[in-house]
């Protein structure tokens, strides 16, 4: 790829800063800790890192409630520490991307503190305010993701403010042009500091319906009850507004002022997410987008085929970014455990992900085959888990510290008790138990990233799916590369003609046009 298109087909490694490495012995990961561990990511073969939020925050939602968009939270360090980390990453050949939480701020942001004082102050229209109904109830039926109605009463204004998430996370009013320009200015601050791109949190949440119309019931529920009231609605007015497109184009125009920068957006949506990804990456909008379609329980050949096929049919000039785990969902080795041995599923998933058309996000610990941590209620910090326990145990289970040394205190994360516990099943998968060990999950990831980097078809080639029956997924990438995967723990056999050389195999053999795939087997081969 050209220097300007470094992101196309890239492998981006997501760091959850609180849980990567504690560099100052306070039990919380930080920038100095990340800097010290960057060689691990470079050796793995990733192209870039993405840091979850590190900005000043009261931490009601672990940094996704920002109170200062142009400074580092003391928990993580200083701007000087950030600059040092960026310099070291660039020295190692890694691009640096940071999270941008633009849809909402912290309720402790100075602008919201001012906005809530009255209806006529300079920031009065910077957030989403609405009068109550005649009976005093909320303006409409919009629900908050973390539970309850998405409106909070402010007696000083005698109005409600809108919050898609916690009441401590009021939504910005993107219909106000001043809000848009100010947020773009905060992005410019970090571009000037040398960041190579942004991951845009909840990129489809920016605008709301000006008329505050009720969201209808989710027509797909058929009378069943979801865990969260939020999931019982079809969010056609509280988010996903057409006004969003123009703002995405403004962001892209800003990015184009700088060389070799990129935007990847998180589409948080259960209705038509692939269509939104396509729309948002068309023309001069986002470079890439990803949804939660591969972050759920579905593990079938048809499901994976459909996501990729639909995206490129809807947006032939768009570009996806695929992920199987992140900081918001249970780790995929645990989600898909019923489909095979955990290490086998981890390796199979890695092989599938590294051969998909698009760019790739890896979540820290994924390269170890890390599993979801089982936590007790008193160990939780995540408001989602606390509010919906035990039906929804929240996101802490995938956010526990990275494990470096199996027998070191807290598996090498730090010398004092960490903010979330390191438990034995997670410590057993530490880096030092896998590094240099042939056939380990870590070495499998390293080999697959190397193969992707050295095989143009796997970064640039278009995808053509083969007609296979469940549980086999097979496709060609470009002109010379073919991939086949067995998504079950029972052996399968398919026909693939013209194989010249096996590039990568797990429990796979080829013989005269026949391909045998063992339990959770995978094959990547070059054609004649």
C-alpha positions as CSV (number, residue, x, y, z in Angstrom):
1,X,0.0,0.0,0.0
2,X,1.0,3.6,-0.5
3,X,2.2,5.6,2.5
4,X,-1.0,7.6,2.5
5,X,-3.1,4.4,2.5
6,X,-1.2,2.6,5.3
7,X,-4.5,2.0,7.1
8,X,-5.9,-0.1,4.2
9,X,-5.6,-3.7,5.2
10,X,-3.7,-2.7,8.4
11,X,-3.7,-4.6,11.7
12,X,-4.6,-2.2,14.6
13,X,-3.8,-3.4,18.1
14,X,-6.3,-2.0,20.7
15,X,-4.8,-1.1,24.1
16,X,-7.1,-0.6,27.1
17,X,-4.8,1.7,29.0
18,X,-6.0,0.9,32.5
19,X,-5.2,-2.7,32.0
20,X,-2.0,-2.9,29.9
21,X,0.9,-2.2,32.2
22,X,1.1,-0.4,35.5
23,X,4.2,1.8,35.3
24,X,4.0,3.7,38.6
25,X,2.7,1.1,41.1
26,X,-0.8,2.5,41.7
27,X,-2.7,-0.5,40.4
28,X,-3.8,1.2,37.2
29,X,-2.1,0.9,33.8
30,X,-0.6,4.1,32.3
31,X,1.3,5.7,29.4
32,X,4.7,4.9,30.8
33,X,3.6,1.3,31.1
34,X,2.4,1.2,27.6
35,X,5.6,2.7,26.3
36,X,7.6,0.0,28.0
37,X,5.5,-2.7,26.4
38,X,5.4,-1.3,22.8
39,X,8.1,-3.8,21.6
40,X,5.6,-6.6,22.3
41,X,3.2,-5.1,19.8
42,X,5.9,-4.3,17.2
43,X,7.2,-7.9,17.5
44,X,3.7,-9.2,17.0
45,X,3.7,-7.5,13.7
46,X,0.9,-4.9,14.1
47,X,0.8,-1.8,12.1
48,X,-0.8,0.6,14.6
49,X,-2.0,0.9,18.1
50,X,-5.4,2.3,19.2
51,X,-5.7,3.6,22.8
52,X,-9.0,3.7,24.6
53,X,-9.6,7.1,26.2
54,X,-6.8,8.7,28.2
55,X,-8.2,12.2,28.6
56,X,-9.1,14.0,31.8
57,X,-12.2,12.3,33.3
58,X,-14.0,11.6,36.5
59,X,-14.1,8.0,35.3
60,X,-17.8,7.4,35.7
61,X,-17.5,5.3,32.6
62,X,-13.8,4.6,32.7
63,X,-12.7,7.6,30.5
64,X,-15.7,7.6,28.1
65,X,-16.9,10.6,30.1
66,X,-14.4,13.3,29.1
67,X,-14.0,16.5,31.2
68,X,-11.0,17.9,29.3
69,X,-10.5,16.9,25.6
70,X,-6.9,18.3,25.4
71,X,-5.1,16.9,28.4
72,X,-4.2,13.5,29.8
73,X,-5.9,12.2,33.0
74,X,-3.3,12.1,35.8
75,X,-4.3,8.4,36.2
76,X,-2.4,7.8,33.0
77,X,0.3,10.4,33.1
78,X,1.0,13.7,31.4
79,X,1.2,15.2,28.0
80,X,5.0,14.7,28.1
81,X,4.4,11.0,28.8
82,X,2.0,10.9,25.8
83,X,4.6,12.6,23.5
84,X,7.2,10.1,24.7
85,X,4.9,7.2,23.9
86,X,4.1,8.5,20.4
87,X,7.8,9.0,19.7
88,X,8.6,5.5,20.8
89,X,5.8,4.0,18.8
90,X,6.9,5.8,15.7
91,X,10.5,4.6,16.3
92,X,9.2,1.0,16.3
93,X,7.2,1.6,13.1
94,X,3.8,1.7,14.8
95,X,1.1,4.3,14.0
96,X,-0.8,5.8,16.9
97,X,-4.6,6.1,17.0
98,X,-6.6,7.5,19.9
99,X,-10.2,7.3,21.0
100,X,-12.4,10.3,20.4
101,X,-15.6,10.4,22.5
102,X,-17.4,13.2,20.7
103,X,-21.1,12.4,21.1
104,X,-21.1,13.3,24.8
105,X,-18.9,14.8,27.5
106,X,-18.7,14.4,31.2
107,X,-21.3,16.2,33.3
108,X,-18.2,17.7,35.0
109,X,-17.0,19.3,31.7
110,X,-16.9,23.1,32.2
111,X,-19.2,23.6,29.2
112,X,-21.9,21.4,30.7
113,X,-21.5,23.0,34.1
114,X,-22.2,26.4,32.4
115,X,-24.9,25.0,30.2
116,X,-27.0,23.7,33.1
117,X,-27.0,27.0,34.9
118,X,-29.6,28.8,32.8
119,X,-31.3,28.9,29.4
120,X,-29.5,32.0,28.2
121,X,-25.8,31.6,29.0
122,X,-23.2,31.2,26.2
123,X,-23.2,27.4,26.4
124,X,-27.0,27.1,26.9
125,X,-27.5,25.4,23.5
126,X,-24.4,23.2,23.5
127,X,-26.2,20.2,25.0
128,X,-29.6,18.6,24.2
129,X,-32.2,20.3,26.4
130,X,-36.0,19.9,26.3
131,X,-39.0,21.0,28.2
132,X,-41.0,18.4,30.2
133,X,-44.4,17.2,29.0
134,X,-47.4,18.8,30.7
135,X,-47.5,16.1,33.3
136,X,-43.8,16.7,34.2
137,X,-42.6,13.5,32.5
138,X,-39.6,13.2,30.1
139,X,-39.9,14.7,26.6
140,X,-40.1,11.3,24.9
141,X,-39.5,7.6,25.4
142,X,-35.8,7.5,24.5
143,X,-33.9,5.0,26.7
144,X,-30.4,5.1,28.1
145,X,-28.0,2.2,27.2
146,X,-27.0,1.8,30.9
147,X,-30.6,1.7,32.1
148,X,-33.6,4.0,32.6
149,X,-35.0,6.8,30.6
150,X,-32.4,8.8,28.7
151,X,-33.4,12.2,30.3
152,X,-32.3,13.8,33.5
153,X,-34.1,16.7,35.2
154,X,-32.2,20.0,35.8
155,X,-34.1,22.2,38.3
156,X,-32.1,25.4,37.4
157,X,-33.3,25.3,33.8
158,X,-36.6,23.5,34.6
159,X,-35.7,21.2,31.6
160,X,-34.4,17.7,30.9
161,X,-31.1,17.0,29.3
162,X,-30.5,14.0,27.1
163,X,-27.9,11.3,27.8
164,X,-27.6,8.1,25.6
165,X,-25.4,6.6,28.3
166,X,-25.1,7.5,32.0
167,X,-26.6,10.7,33.4
168,X,-23.0,11.8,33.9
169,X,-22.5,11.7,30.1
170,X,-24.8,14.4,28.7
171,X,-25.0,14.5,24.9
172,X,-23.7,17.4,22.9
173,X,-26.1,19.2,20.6
174,X,-24.6,18.7,17.2
175,X,-27.3,20.8,15.6
176,X,-25.3,23.8,17.0
177,X,-22.5,24.6,14.5
178,X,-20.3,26.0,17.3
179,X,-20.3,22.6,18.9
180,X,-19.1,21.0,15.7
181,X,-16.3,23.5,15.2
182,X,-15.1,23.2,18.8
183,X,-15.0,19.4,18.7
184,X,-13.1,19.5,15.4
185,X,-10.6,21.9,17.1
186,X,-10.0,19.3,19.8
187,X,-9.1,16.8,17.1
188,X,-6.7,19.2,15.5
189,X,-4.9,19.6,18.9
190,X,-4.0,15.9,18.8
191,X,-3.2,15.9,15.1
192,X,-0.7,18.6,15.7
193,X,0.8,16.4,18.5
194,X,1.5,13.7,15.9
195,X,-1.3,11.1,16.2
196,X,-1.9,9.2,13.1
197,X,-5.7,8.7,13.4
198,X,-8.8,8.5,15.5
199,X,-11.1,5.8,16.6
200,X,-14.5,7.5,16.8
201,X,-16.7,6.2,19.6
202,X,-20.4,5.7,18.8
203,X,-20.0,7.5,15.5
204,X,-23.7,7.1,14.6
205,X,-24.9,8.8,17.9
206,X,-23.9,12.4,17.1
207,X,-27.2,13.8,16.0
208,X,-30.7,13.4,17.4
209,X,-34.1,14.1,15.9
210,X,-34.8,17.8,16.3
211,X,-38.5,17.0,16.8
212,X,-37.8,14.5,19.6
213,X,-40.1,11.9,18.2
214,X,-40.5,8.7,20.1
215,X,-38.5,5.7,19.1
216,X,-40.8,2.8,18.0
217,X,-40.7,-0.7,19.5
218,X,-38.2,-3.1,18.0
219,X,-40.3,-5.0,15.5
220,X,-38.0,-8.0,15.8
221,X,-38.7,-8.8,19.4
222,X,-42.0,-10.6,18.8
223,X,-43.1,-10.2,22.4
224,X,-39.9,-11.4,24.0
225,X,-38.1,-9.3,26.7
226,X,-34.6,-8.0,26.3
227,X,-32.3,-7.5,29.3
228,X,-32.2,-3.8,28.7
229,X,-35.2,-1.6,27.9
230,X,-32.9,0.2,25.4
231,X,-32.9,-3.0,23.3
232,X,-36.6,-3.0,23.1
233,X,-36.6,0.0,20.8
234,X,-35.8,0.7,17.1
235,X,-33.6,3.8,17.4
236,X,-34.6,5.7,14.3
237,X,-34.9,9.1,16.1
238,X,-32.4,9.1,19.0
239,X,-29.5,8.4,16.7
240,X,-28.6,7.4,13.0
241,X,-29.8,10.8,11.7
242,X,-29.0,11.8,8.1
243,X,-27.5,15.1,9.5
244,X,-24.5,13.0,10.5
245,X,-23.2,12.6,7.0
246,X,-22.3,16.3,6.6
247,X,-20.3,16.3,9.9
248,X,-18.4,13.1,8.9
249,X,-17.4,15.0,5.7
250,X,-16.2,17.9,7.8
251,X,-14.1,15.5,9.9
252,X,-12.6,14.0,6.7
253,X,-11.8,17.5,5.4
254,X,-9.9,18.2,8.6
255,X,-8.0,14.9,8.3
256,X,-7.0,15.6,4.7
257,X,-5.1,18.7,5.8
258,X,-2.6,16.3,7.3
259,X,-0.6,13.6,5.7
260,X,-1.2,9.9,6.2
261,X,-4.0,10.2,8.8
262,X,-7.1,8.0,9.2
263,X,-10.5,7.7,10.8
264,X,-12.2,4.5,11.9
265,X,-15.8,4.8,13.3
266,X,-17.6,2.5,15.7
267,X,-21.2,1.9,14.5
268,X,-23.1,1.0,17.6
269,X,-26.3,-0.3,16.1
270,X,-28.3,-3.5,15.9
271,X,-30.5,-2.5,12.9
272,X,-28.8,-2.4,9.5
273,X,-25.2,-1.9,10.9
274,X,-23.5,-3.1,7.7
275,X,-25.6,-0.6,5.7
276,X,-24.5,2.2,8.0
277,X,-20.8,1.1,7.8
278,X,-21.1,1.3,4.0
279,X,-22.8,4.7,4.0
280,X,-20.3,6.2,6.4
281,X,-17.2,5.0,4.5
282,X,-18.5,6.1,1.1
283,X,-17.0,9.1,-0.7
284,X,-15.2,11.6,1.5
285,X,-16.3,10.4,4.9
286,X,-14.7,7.9,7.2
287,X,-11.8,5.9,6.0
288,X,-13.1,2.8,7.8
289,X,-15.9,1.7,10.1
290,X,-16.7,-1.4,12.2
291,X,-19.9,-2.7,13.8
292,X,-20.6,-5.3,16.4
293,X,-21.6,-7.9,13.9
294,X,-18.5,-10.1,14.6
295,X,-18.5,-9.3,18.3
296,X,-21.6,-11.4,19.1
297,X,-22.4,-15.0,19.7
298,X,-23.0,-16.0,16.1
299,X,-20.3,-18.4,14.8
300,X,-21.4,-19.8,11.4
301,X,-19.9,-19.7,7.9
302,X,-23.1,-18.1,6.6
303,X,-22.8,-15.3,9.2
304,X,-19.2,-14.3,8.5
305,X,-19.8,-14.6,4.7
306,X,-22.8,-12.4,4.9
307,X,-21.1,-9.6,6.8
308,X,-18.3,-9.3,4.3
309,X,-20.3,-9.9,1.2
310,X,-23.0,-7.4,2.2
311,X,-20.6,-4.7,3.0
312,X,-18.8,-4.7,-0.4
313,X,-22.1,-5.0,-2.2
314,X,-23.5,-2.0,-0.4
315,X,-20.3,0.0,-0.5
316,X,-17.9,-1.3,-3.2
317,X,-15.7,1.8,-2.6
318,X,-16.0,1.7,1.1
319,X,-13.7,0.0,3.6
320,X,-14.5,-2.1,6.7
321,X,-12.5,-2.8,9.8
322,X,-13.3,-6.2,11.3
323,X,-12.9,-7.2,15.0
324,X,-13.8,-10.2,17.0
325,X,-13.1,-8.9,20.5
326,X,-12.9,-5.4,22.2
327,X,-13.4,-3.8,25.5
328,X,-17.2,-3.8,25.3
329,X,-18.0,-7.5,24.7
330,X,-17.1,-10.9,26.2
331,X,-13.9,-12.3,24.7
332,X,-14.5,-14.3,21.6
333,X,-12.7,-17.4,22.8
334,X,-15.3,-17.6,25.6
335,X,-18.2,-16.6,23.4
336,X,-17.4,-19.4,20.9
337,X,-16.2,-22.0,23.4
338,X,-18.9,-24.5,22.4
339,X,-17.4,-24.8,19.0
340,X,-14.1,-26.4,20.0
341,X,-11.1,-26.5,22.3
342,X,-10.3,-22.9,23.5
343,X,-6.8,-22.8,22.0
344,X,-8.1,-24.3,18.7
345,X,-10.9,-21.8,18.5
346,X,-8.4,-19.0,19.2
347,X,-6.2,-20.1,16.4
348,X,-9.0,-20.6,14.0
349,X,-10.5,-17.2,14.7
350,X,-7.1,-15.6,14.2
351,X,-6.7,-17.3,10.8
352,X,-10.2,-16.2,9.7
353,X,-9.7,-12.6,10.9
354,X,-6.2,-12.2,9.3
355,X,-7.6,-13.3,5.9
356,X,-10.6,-11.0,5.8
357,X,-10.9,-8.2,3.3
358,X,-10.6,-4.9,5.1
359,X,-8.6,-3.7,8.1
360,X,-8.3,-5.6,11.3
361,X,-8.6,-4.7,15.0
362,X,-7.0,-7.0,17.6
363,X,-7.8,-6.5,21.3
364,X,-5.0,-6.8,23.9
365,X,-4.7,-10.4,25.1
366,X,-6.5,-11.7,22.0
367,X,-3.1,-12.9,20.8
368,X,-2.8,-15.1,23.9
369,X,-6.2,-16.7,23.4
370,X,-7.3,-14.9,26.5
371,X,-10.6,-15.9,28.0
372,X,-13.3,-13.9,29.8
373,X,-12.6,-13.4,33.5
374,X,-15.3,-14.6,35.9
375,X,-15.9,-11.9,38.4
376,X,-18.0,-11.6,41.5
377,X,-20.4,-8.8,42.0
378,X,-18.3,-7.0,44.6
379,X,-15.4,-6.9,42.1
380,X,-17.3,-5.0,39.4
381,X,-16.6,-1.4,38.4
382,X,-18.6,-1.3,35.2
383,X,-22.0,0.5,35.6
384,X,-23.5,-1.8,32.9
385,X,-22.7,-4.9,35.0
386,X,-23.7,-3.3,38.3
387,X,-27.0,-2.1,36.9
388,X,-28.0,-5.3,35.1
389,X,-26.4,-8.1,37.2
390,X,-26.6,-11.1,36.9
391,X,-28.4,-11.2,33.5
392,X,-25.7,-9.0,32.1
393,X,-22.4,-9.2,34.0
394,X,-21.0,-6.1,32.2
395,X,-17.7,-5.4,30.5
396,X,-15.2,-5.9,33.3
397,X,-14.6,-9.5,32.4
398,X,-12.9,-8.6,29.2
399,X,-11.0,-5.6,30.8
400,X,-8.9,-7.4,33.4
401,X,-5.1,-6.7,33.2
402,X,-2.8,-8.0,30.5
403,X,-0.8,-11.0,31.7
404,X,2.9,-11.0,31.0
405,X,4.6,-13.4,33.4
406,X,2.6,-16.3,34.8
407,X,4.3,-16.6,38.2
408,X,5.0,-12.9,38.8
409,X,2.7,-10.9,41.2
410,X,-0.5,-10.1,39.3
411,X,1.0,-11.9,36.3
412,X,3.5,-9.1,35.7
413,X,1.0,-6.3,35.3
414,X,2.3,-4.4,38.3
415,X,3.6,-4.8,41.9
416,X,0.4,-3.7,43.7
417,X,-3.2,-4.9,43.7
418,X,-4.6,-4.0,40.3
419,X,-7.9,-2.2,39.8
420,X,-9.5,-5.5,38.5
421,X,-8.1,-8.8,39.7
422,X,-5.9,-11.1,37.7
423,X,-7.2,-14.7,38.2
424,X,-5.5,-18.0,37.6
425,X,-7.2,-19.0,34.3
426,X,-6.0,-15.7,32.8
427,X,-2.5,-15.8,34.3
428,X,-2.1,-19.3,32.8
429,X,-2.1,-17.7,29.3
430,X,0.7,-15.2,30.1
431,X,3.1,-14.0,27.4
432,X,6.1,-15.8,28.9
433,X,4.3,-19.2,28.7
434,X,3.8,-18.8,25.0
435,X,6.6,-16.7,23.5
436,X,8.8,-18.8,21.4
437,X,6.7,-21.9,22.0
438,X,5.9,-23.5,18.6
439,X,2.1,-23.9,18.0
440,X,1.1,-21.5,20.9
441,X,-1.6,-19.0,20.2
442,X,0.8,-16.2,20.4
443,X,3.2,-17.7,17.9
444,X,0.2,-18.5,15.6
445,X,-0.8,-14.8,15.7
446,X,2.8,-13.8,15.0
447,X,2.9,-16.1,12.0
448,X,-0.4,-15.0,10.6
449,X,0.4,-11.3,10.9
450,X,3.7,-11.9,9.1
451,X,1.8,-13.8,6.4
452,X,-0.7,-11.0,6.0
453,X,2.0,-8.4,5.8
454,X,4.0,-10.3,3.1
455,X,1.0,-11.5,1.0
456,X,-0.5,-8.7,-1.1
457,X,-3.6,-10.7,-1.8
458,X,-4.4,-10.8,1.9
459,X,-4.2,-7.0,2.3
460,X,-5.5,-5.8,-1.0
461,X,-7.2,-8.7,-2.9
462,X,-10.9,-8.8,-3.4
463,X,-12.9,-11.6,-1.9
464,X,-14.8,-14.3,-3.9
465,X,-16.6,-16.8,-1.7
466,X,-16.8,-20.5,-2.6
467,X,-20.1,-22.4,-2.4
468,X,-19.6,-24.5,0.7
469,X,-21.9,-26.0,3.2
470,X,-21.9,-25.4,6.9
471,X,-19.6,-25.5,8.9
472,X,-17.0,-24.7,6.2
473,X,-16.1,-21.1,5.1
474,X,-14.0,-20.8,2.0
475,X,-13.0,-18.0,-0.2
476,X,-10.4,-16.7,-2.7
477,X,-8.4,-13.5,-2.0
478,X,-7.1,-11.8,-5.1
479,X,-5.9,-14.0,-7.9
480,X,-3.6,-16.5,-6.1
481,X,-4.7,-17.0,-2.5
482,X,-7.4,-19.4,-1.2
483,X,-8.6,-19.8,2.4
484,X,-10.7,-22.5,4.0
485,X,-11.9,-22.9,7.6
486,X,-13.8,-25.5,9.5
487,X,-16.0,-23.8,12.1
488,X,-16.7,-27.0,14.0
489,X,-14.9,-29.7,16.1
490,X,-15.7,-32.4,13.6
491,X,-13.4,-33.1,10.5
492,X,-14.6,-31.9,7.1
493,X,-13.5,-32.4,3.5
494,X,-14.0,-30.1,0.6
495,X,-12.6,-29.8,-3.0
496,X,-10.2,-26.9,-4.0
497,X,-8.4,-27.3,-7.3
498,X,-5.1,-25.8,-8.3
499,X,-3.3,-25.6,-5.0
500,X,0.4,-25.0,-5.5
501,X,1.7,-24.3,-2.0
502,X,0.4,-24.3,1.5
503,X,1.1,-21.0,3.2
504,X,-0.4,-21.8,6.6
505,X,-2.3,-24.8,8.0
506,X,-3.9,-25.9,11.3
507,X,-5.1,-29.5,11.2
508,X,-5.3,-29.3,7.4
509,X,-4.0,-31.5,4.5
510,X,-4.3,-31.3,0.7
511,X,-4.2,-34.1,-1.8
512,X,-5.1,-33.9,-5.5
513,X,-7.8,-31.3,-5.2
514,X,-9.1,-32.6,-1.9
515,X,-8.7,-30.5,1.3
516,X,-9.1,-32.2,4.7
517,X,-9.8,-29.9,7.6
518,X,-9.6,-31.4,11.1
519,X,-11.4,-30.0,14.1
520,X,-11.3,-26.2,13.8
521,X,-8.9,-26.6,11.0
522,X,-7.7,-23.8,8.7
523,X,-5.8,-23.6,5.4
524,X,-4.3,-20.7,3.6
525,X,-2.7,-21.7,0.3
526,X,-1.3,-20.3,-3.0
527,X,-2.8,-21.3,-6.3
528,X,-0.9,-22.3,-9.4
